[in-house]
Amino acid sequence: MKQVATIAGFDSNGSAGLAADLHAFFADGVYGHGVLTAAVAENSKRITATQTMPVDFVKDQLNALTDFPIGAAKTGMLANRGIIEAVADAAQQVQGVPLVVDPVIVTKQGDRLVPDDAFEVFCRRLLPQADVLTPNFIEAATLVGETLATPEALLDAALYLQKMGAKNVVIKGKHPQTGEEPVISSLVLLADGESFWVNNPFIKAQKANGAGDSFSAIIAAELAKGRSVMEAIERANDFVVAAIRHPTGVGKQFGPLNHWAGQDWLRGDD
């Protein structure tokens, strides 16, 4: 069985972060290991408390992973400079293991989740080690320091992120505004220079927490299985669409996407 690792924060309601990654790994038929970087206490309405793990404890967890033949890894929430440096150091020591970097650095409202020194280290040390970088629209704009108002600007941003060192880039599209076509368009720029758009119908849903986490987790799982980057991205996209289309009954307000539905899609597509 292929083994994949996630280095991320834990959401106590199981809908996002490390919990969502492990759900996605299981759905895709790989064994998931986890390195805990932070934890949040969260119900279906709000986060009530947060806790960051000590850097030395993160290092101990990363060292423990060396006992296993990890086929791919992904990162999520890396709360401070010390944790980012520890993850970057570990990634340098395992050359050849695909790394998917999901840059959890900014909220959907544009507020920074990491301090300036951590952001600088992320850009300088971890981003260049990404085999696949998966920012959402706001994260991409933050990374390049530009407003991304047109498709051309998105492509320029992806090219800039490649110049920063990321091999393959997926910029996940923003939700359509009132009056716009109900489509989410994500841009993919591959290492060989090929670019294309992935268009999905916009599904307004409250049970979609962890969609971005699960997307990057499925990419990592598929890379561990030996699929190409393009195949991994396409399968991850279709997994998440299927998971959102069939909502769970978990959570009085917001809740997780349906990994079982995504699993059914993966099994049917193989």
N, C-alpha and C positions, 0 to 999 in steps of 0.2 A: 504494500500500500504506500502511495506517495504521501510524504509528510511536508506540511506547510506551517510557517510560523507567522503570527501576528504580534506586533509590538504596538500596543495601543492602550487607551483608557477603558475602564469598565463602567457601563451604565447599569445601575442596580435593577432597572426594570427589564433588562435583557434586550432592549430594542436597538441599541447602537453600540459603536465601539467594539471592543474585544468580544463581547457577547454576540453581536451580529456577525462578526467575522467567523467565529466558531460555528454558528448556525449555518453560514454559507459554506464553510469547508465541509461540514457534514453532508449538506445537501448535494455537494459536488463529488462526494465519494473520496475525499482525502482526509488524512488525520491531521487535526489542528493542534499546534502548540501555541501557548500564549505567554507573552511578557507583559506584565502589568505596569503601566507608567503612571496611571492616575485612576481615581474613582469618583463617581458622582452619585449622590442620592437623588433619585428622580422618580416622580410619579407620572401619571399620564398628562399632567398639566404644566409642571415646572420642575426645575432643579432646585433642591433645597440645601444642598451642601456639596462641597468638593474637597478632595484630598489628593495631593501629589505624592508619589512614592519617592523615598530617598534615592539619590543617584546611585549609591553603592548597592542598594538592593536591586535596582534595575540592571546594574553590571553583573551581579550575581546570577540573575535570571538569564541574561544573555550568555554568560559563561556556561550555564547548565545546558543550554541548547546544543553546545558543541558535542554532546554525547549522541546526537541524533543526526541521521542523514537528511537534512532539510533540503527539499527540492526547490523551494521558492519562499520568499518572505514578503510581508507588506507592513507598512507603518501607518499609524493613525495619529492620535493625539500624543504629542511629545511636548510636555508642558514648559520646559525650561532649557536653558543653555546646556547645563550639565547632562541632562538626559539625551539631548540631540547629539552632543559630542560622543557620549557612550555608544549610541546607536551607530553613528558614523564610523567610529573606531571598529566596532564589531563587523560592520558591512565591509570594511576594507580588508578584514582578515579572512573573508570567505568569498573571494573572487570567483565568479562563475555561477553563483547562486542568484537567479533573477530577483530583483528587488522592485516592488511596486510601492511608490511613495504617494500616499494620499495626504496632501498638505493641510492638515487641520490647524489653520493659523488665524482664521478670521471667521466671524459669524456671518450669517446671511444678511445682517444689517450693516456689515462692513467694519465691525468692531474687532480689534486685534485680540486674539486669545493668548498670544505669547509676547513677552517683552521684547524691546528692540534688539537687545544683545542676542537673544535666542533666535529671532528672525534672521539676523545677519549670519549666524552660524548655520542655520538651516539652508540658506541660500548658497553659502560658500562651501559647506562640507557635505551635506546630505543630498541636496537636490542633484548635484553632479553625478551621484552614484545611482540615480533612478534609472532602471531599465524602462519603466513606465511611470509617468507622472500623471496624476489624475485630479487636477484642481477643478473646483466648480468655477462658475463665471466670476464670482466675487474674489475668490482666492487667486485666480489667474490675473485679474486686474491689480490686486495687491502686490503680487510677485513682480509684475513688470512696471508698476507705478503709472499705469495709464488707464484711462476710461475706454472700455471696449464697446464702442457704439455701433460698429458695423462688422459684417463678416470678414472684411479685409483686415480690420483691426484685430480680430480674433486670430487670424492666420499669422499676422505679424507678431502677436504675442506668443503663439506657439513656436514660431521660429526663434524668437528671443529666448524662450525657455530652453530650446535645444542648444543655443549658443552658451547658455549657462551650464550645460552639461547633461541635461536629461536626454535620453536616447529617443524615446517615444513619448508623445504628449497627447493626452485626451483632455480637452476643455469641455466640461459638462455644461450644457446650455442652460440659460435662465428660463424661469417660468414666463409664459406670455402674459402681457398686460392686457387690460380691457380693450377690446377692439382689434387686437392682433390675432393672427391665425393660431388656433389652439394646438401648436406643435412645439416640441422642444428639440432644438437642433444642437448636437454636440459635434465638435470638431476633433478629428483625429489626424495627427501628423506623425508618420512613421519615420524610423531612423534613416530609411533610404530616400527620404524626401517626398514620398507619396502622401497626399492628404486627401481626405474625404469627409463627408458629413454623414452623421447617423441621425436620422429624423424619427422621432417617436410622437404619437399623439399625446397631448397633455391630459393626464388623468388627475383630476382634482380629488385628492384623497387625504384623510387624516391618519390612515394606517400605512405610513410610508417611512417611519423613522428607520434609520440605518440603511437607506437605499444607497447612499454613496459609499458607505463602509462595505456593504455587500458587493457592490460593483467591483471595487478594487480587490476584494477578497477572492471573488470568482476569477478575476484575471490572474491572480497569483496561483490559484489552484490549477487553472488550465495550463499556465506556463510550466508548472511542476509536472504535469502530464505529458509535456513535450509539444503542445500545440504552438503554432506561431503566434506572434503578438497580435496580428490582425484577427485571427480566429478567436483568441482569448478575449479580446475586446468585444467582438460581435456576440459571443456566447454570454459574456457578462451582461451586456446590454439587454439581450432577450430574456435572460434570467430575471433581471430586475423588473422589466416590463410585466412579465407574467406574475411576479410576486406582488406587484402593486395592483394589478387588475383584479385580484382575488383577495380582498382584505380579510384580515383576521378579526376576531371579536375581542382582542386583547386591548384593554385600556378604555377608560370612560370617555377620554377625549382623544388625545393623540396615542398612537400605538405603532407596533412594528409591522413591517411588510411581511408578507406570507412566504416564508422560505419553502414551505411544503409545495406551494404552487410552482415556485421556481424549480424545485427538485423534479416535479412531474414534467416540466418542460425539458429539462436537461435529459432525463431518461427517454423521453419521446423523441428527442432530436438525435440521440446517439445511434 
